[in-house]
Amino acid sequence: MTFTGHTILITGGTSGIGLGFAKKFSELGNKVIITARNEKRLNQILNENLTFTGFVSDVADKDSLPQLVNFIKENFPQLDVIMNCAGIMRAINLFEQADNSLKVLTEEIHINLLGTIAVTQAFLKILVANNGLVINVSSGLSNLADGAHPIYNLTKAGVHFYSDALREQAKYFEKTLKVIELVPPLVTETNLESHTNTDAPNNMALSDLISETLAGLENGLDRIDAGFAKQLHQMGKVNSDENTKLLSQQMLSNYFPKMKD
Ligand SMILES: NC(=O)c1ccc[n+]([C@@H]2O[C@H](COP(=O)([O-])OP(=O)(O)OC[C@H]3O[C@@H](n4cnc5c(N)ncnc54)[C@H](OP(=O)(O)O)[C@@H]3O)[C@@H](O)[C@H]2O)c1
């Protein structure tokens, strides 16, 4: 069964994974609405993709969320899918106090975690009324701390637990809502990972991520661990303490190499 005929809101739809899915979903015959903060970039994407609708919106700005909800209610009352894709990732040296104001340290929490929760809750009634679907984008790095991204890891673990709880509540309270967690591995065809070489180990092509996700949607999976995210899932379950140490040593030396004598 092809994923078609839906009306899909994608937060963070102007770049990387969100933009890749926006293009694919549109190609498959879905109505696609994308959001992002940067208006200039959004307009550029809308000019290049005439089937898309766009709306400037910051998932971390609680005051602007009602405007997005009103826009959707007025123009797309048939909305039945949201994909929470907006996200940022920071490598942080927790000991560099000068760069680490609380504002900087909590930005990923506001965008990745609270943003996902706020957007989902704001559209829950509409989605349930339309037999809807939530796709929350977490990360392979939700499974264990990698050392270099201390706040990112916890935001994505939070997205995982929120998604599980929402899915279980939907079943318990007999709501017509499906909740899917999409767990991507490293995808370098993105702004978020533009600093990483495409030949990095375990990198997944964006087109492969999309194909694997569409197969997962067709097979009715609740959680789609794409590519290397399957191994990261296992690493977080079996010998997780040991794997945390190994992964952290590797990632910390990649991101914060020590000066050699
Ligand atoms: N790339 C990877 O290796 C990888 C792996 C696992 C999971 N993920 C997850 O996949 C999702 C997409 O990431 P990506 O790699 O495609 O990154 P990307 O290329 O940097 O795209 C991020 C998108 O999110 C938007 N965005 C950022 N902050 C926002 C905010 N506060 N409100 C609304 N939109 C916002 C950006 O536009 P503006 O800046 O204009 O707002 C952009 O459209 C993220 O949740 C990320 O954590 C990525």
The ligand as an SDF file (V2000), in Angstrom:
LIG
                    3D

 48 52  0  0  0  0  0  0  0  0999 V2000
   21.4300   14.2120   10.1360 N   0  0  0  0  0  0  0  0  0  0  0  0
   21.5620   13.1930   10.9560 C   0  0  0  0  0  0  0  0  0  0  0  0
   22.5900   12.4920   10.9630 O   0  0  0  0  0  0  0  0  0  0  0  0
   20.4540   12.8530   11.9310 C   0  0  0  0  0  0  0  0  0  0  0  0
   20.5110   11.6260   12.5950 C   0  0  0  0  0  0  0  0  0  0  0  0
   19.5160   11.2920   13.4860 C   0  0  0  0  0  0  0  0  0  0  0  0
   18.4600   12.1590   13.7030 C   0  0  0  0  0  0  0  0  0  0  0  0
   18.4210   13.3370   13.0530 N   0  0  0  0  0  0  0  0  0  0  0  0
   17.2860   14.2360   13.3290 C   0  0  0  0  0  0  0  0  0  0  0  0
   16.6020   14.5200   12.1170 O   0  0  0  0  0  0  0  0  0  0  0  0
   15.9400   15.7830   12.2310 C   0  0  0  0  0  0  0  0  0  0  0  0
   16.2800   16.6220   11.0060 C   0  0  0  0  0  0  0  0  0  0  0  0
   17.6630   16.9110   11.0430 O   0  0  0  0  0  0  0  0  0  0  0  0
   18.5450   17.1370    9.7510 P   0  0  0  0  0  0  0  0  0  0  0  0
   19.7310   16.3020    9.9260 O   0  0  0  0  0  0  0  0  0  0  0  0
   17.7270   17.0130    8.5390 O   0  0  0  0  0  0  0  0  0  0  0  0
   19.0070   18.6500   10.0290 O   0  0  0  0  0  0  0  0  0  0  0  0
   19.0180   19.9520    9.1270 P   0  0  0  0  0  0  0  0  0  0  0  0
   19.4290   19.6580    7.7330 O   0  0  0  0  0  0  0  0  0  0  0  0
   19.8160   20.9230    9.9080 O   0  0  0  0  0  0  0  0  0  0  0  0
   17.4800   20.4230    9.1300 O   0  0  0  0  0  0  0  0  0  0  0  0
   16.8790   20.9130   10.2910 C   0  0  0  0  0  0  0  0  0  0  0  0
   15.5610   21.5840    9.9360 C   0  0  0  0  0  0  0  0  0  0  0  0
   14.9370   21.9680   11.1640 O   0  0  0  0  0  0  0  0  0  0  0  0
   14.6130   23.3610   11.0990 C   0  0  0  0  0  0  0  0  0  0  0  0
   14.6240   23.8780   12.4620 N   0  0  0  0  0  0  0  0  0  0  0  0
   15.6740   23.9420   13.3350 C   0  0  0  0  0  0  0  0  0  0  0  0
   15.2770   24.5030   14.4800 N   0  0  0  0  0  0  0  0  0  0  0  0
   13.9550   24.8050   14.3310 C   0  0  0  0  0  0  0  0  0  0  0  0
   12.9710   25.4130   15.1580 C   0  0  0  0  0  0  0  0  0  0  0  0
   13.2800   25.8750   16.3750 N   0  0  0  0  0  0  0  0  0  0  0  0
   11.7090   25.5370   14.6930 N   0  0  0  0  0  0  0  0  0  0  0  0
   11.3930   25.0950   13.4540 C   0  0  0  0  0  0  0  0  0  0  0  0
   12.2790   24.5280   12.6180 N   0  0  0  0  0  0  0  0  0  0  0  0
   13.5370   24.3900   13.0540 C   0  0  0  0  0  0  0  0  0  0  0  0
   15.6720   23.9690   10.1630 C   0  0  0  0  0  0  0  0  0  0  0  0
   15.2700   25.2050    9.5940 O   0  0  0  0  0  0  0  0  0  0  0  0
   15.5310   26.6270   10.3380 P   0  0  0  0  0  0  0  0  0  0  0  0
   16.9410   26.6080   10.8420 O   0  0  0  0  0  0  0  0  0  0  0  0
   15.2640   27.6530    9.2800 O   0  0  0  0  0  0  0  0  0  0  0  0
   14.5390   26.7040   11.4430 O   0  0  0  0  0  0  0  0  0  0  0  0
   15.7220   22.8660    9.1130 C   0  0  0  0  0  0  0  0  0  0  0  0
   14.6360   22.9800    8.2360 O   0  0  0  0  0  0  0  0  0  0  0  0
   16.4300   16.4050   13.5480 C   0  0  0  0  0  0  0  0  0  0  0  0
   15.4470   16.1970   14.5430 O   0  0  0  0  0  0  0  0  0  0  0  0
   17.6800   15.5960   13.8720 C   0  0  0  0  0  0  0  0  0  0  0  0
   17.9470   15.5600   15.2510 O   0  0  0  0  0  0  0  0  0  0  0  0
   19.3920   13.7200   12.1600 C   0  0  0  0  0  0  0  0  0  0  0  0
  1  2  1  0
  2  3  2  0
  2  4  1  0
  4  5  1  0
  4 48  2  0
  5  6  2  0
  6  7  1  0
  7  8  2  0
  8  9  1  0
  8 48  1  0
  9 10  1  0
  9 46  1  0
 10 11  1  0
 11 12  1  0
 11 44  1  0
 12 13  1  0
 13 14  1  0
 14 15  2  0
 14 16  1  0
 14 17  1  0
 17 18  1  0
 18 19  2  0
 18 20  1  0
 18 21  1  0
 21 22  1  0
 22 23  1  0
 23 24  1  0
 23 42  1  0
 24 25  1  0
 25 26  1  0
 25 36  1  0
 26 27  1  0
 26 35  1  0
 27 28  2  0
 28 29  1  0
 29 30  1  0
 29 35  2  0
 30 31  1  0
 30 32  2  0
 32 33  1  0
 33 34  2  0
 34 35  1  0
 36 37  1  0
 36 42  1  0
 37 38  1  0
 38 39  2  0
 38 40  1  0
 38 41  1  0
 42 43  1  0
 44 45  1  0
 44 46  1  0
 46 47  1  0
M  CHG  2   8   1  16  -1
M  END
$$$$
